[in-house]
Amino acid sequence: MQDLRISLVQGETRWHDPAGNRDYYGGLIVPLAGKTDLVVLPETFTSGFSNDAIDRAEGMDGPTVAWIVEQAKRLDAAVTGSVQLRTEQGVFNRLLWATPDGGLAHYDKRHLFRYAGEHKRYAAGSGRLGVEWKGWRINPQVCYDLRFPVFCRNRYDVERPGQLDFDLQIFVANWPASRAHAWKTLLRARAIENLCYVAAVNRAGRDGNDLDYSGDSAVIDFLGQPLLEIPEGEAVATTTISAADLKAWRERFPAMLDADDFELR
């Protein structure tokens, strides 16, 4: 692995305005070209977190998928964030992972937010996604997934002895300010227990349901210490995570050797 530059894009997502949001976020990330390795956008960055947005969900052949692939090429960086996407199996809250070579992977949010009725209108995903980028093993997840430590848990990769499933865990979110303490606490817990870095992007501003978002996007190291914290409001910020520091900590404190075996189902 080489050190990895991560850019967090904490924006005030426009309500039910996919074209406007593509223009908005596209403008925010223009200065990042050639200056970062990974760009992280919020959850449902084309619409805001809305059950009503399901009626205008795009397909995988729609403009947003094409847009994120183009952004990855233009920035020469991986770009990720989630949107509502319609398939034959239903509409998913789908995280997209685009790379400069035209590669595209996706993860469908497994834990749907029952408190807001997401489970009644959206289809749930099943397995989690693992991707590799610039030597880093990465596990991207979506918002409410953060509350489920078993699904988030790092494990040894049996196909690569001595390697954990991932080195970096990503969370994209629409996490209201009223539960900001839980957001910040759980991000640190995931980093500490998984001996990994965590990069998390939450939206800012007020949405169409009159919910306020304090942002609090952050990059957390394996000790639970913040390397980057973004306060309330629109902001784009970049930091670098160290491969050598992560390797040294895992060698010094190999808690994974005492972890329990389990399988996700």
Protein Blocks (a to p, Z undefined) as FASTA:
>chain_A
ZZdddddddddddehilklmmmmmmmmmmmmgopafbdcddehklnopafklmmmcccfk
bmklmmmmmmmmmnopacddddddddfkbccdddddddfkopacddddfbdcfknommmm
pccdfbdcdddeehiacdddehjlmmmmklmpccddfklghiafbfbdcddddddfklmm
mmmmmmmmmmmmnopaddddddedjdfkopacehjpacddfkopafbdcdedjddddddd
dfklmmmmmmmmmmklmpccdddZZ
